[in-house]
Amino acid sequence: MGENTRRRTTAPEQEAQPWLAMMVKFGSAVAPWALIVGGVALVIVLGLITLNKIEFGWLPNVLAAVSFFLLLGFTALFFKCYASLAPGWTALVLGAALHLGGPFLIGILAKVGSLTATAGFVDTASKSLKDVGFFLIVLAVLRLLMGFYTYATSQHHVAKKQFQYLDLSKEDAAKISFIPKCWQMSRCRPAVRMSCPNYIDRRTCWGRRSGCFCDRDLANYLLQSVDTGETTEVTEVSQAAVSRSAPPARGAKRPWKLQKSLCYNCPLFIEHQEYKFKHLRWISFPITLAIGAALYFPYHEGFVWFAAWLEGATQKLIALGNLPENFNPSATSLGSGFEIFLGVILLLLVCSWVMEFTERMFLKWNL
């Protein structure tokens, strides 16, 4: 297989940062078998409790393997999928299930196996699942917070672009707006800009609906206006203009339904949208806080209702004989600390949705 047809096995950013490639390789090698071993060990523990076979001396080691390999597996999975928040959300859901539902599950299986809820290994297994769930939640929250921090602080690829062609005068440079105009973009050539009527009139090409990448007449005019030494810089402008449809009569604007398809594929407009996203993506966080403040009281009332319902359901299960009589409902009771913790988790979830919406709003819907 030739050099040019060989399949790439690493992402460009991994090639630029060897430590990142090593991290991904570690996660890819460790995560699958660690999660499998941890899952099998958990099935063994639950199965032996159901069968009332808890007298084996090696059983505590299997229980310890559940904790070790599940935590190791998800840590390695975070390394493997470093660019995705999906493993973080998965770990969060599983951790919450083990922390809240683990004691219930152990209690039900203990009842099936005719064991008491406070039997040595049964009680140890119940506490172990709660602890594993708690540490999974901590790992998941840390992973999600790192993801949100990266989103908020990392330089978007548009920020790394250099203004290779800008030679604005000091007066014009001082007038660069928060969101640059079309003549302030890195793709706007100096020789083209100085002759461009949009630059002279200080009107953006998307506002006028006539630009060097979508208006053939304008592109031809600019080609005739530039010096011969600068012709190579506007070759792609000419090629882009030839592929576009002819502009309407002078003084008229294209209908926006026609123009937007041209703008959405124009490198100047795309870069303009990327600048908007770069400078305005921070609005995701105050929007999230506003949503949290607006929904706090409904959330609190719902949480109080759910805690009361869970307590009542536990008592009914004990009365029906589905849980051991000495099962302690307080082991799964929900206090104010957990209410705050759950609220933070839900706020992170809302924040991820708002960030996704913000990115789509600027980079996909071009608002």
Order of alpha helices (4+ residues) and beta strands (2+ residues): alpha-alpha-alpha-alpha-alpha-alpha-alpha-alpha-alpha-alpha-alpha-alpha-alpha-alpha-alpha-alpha
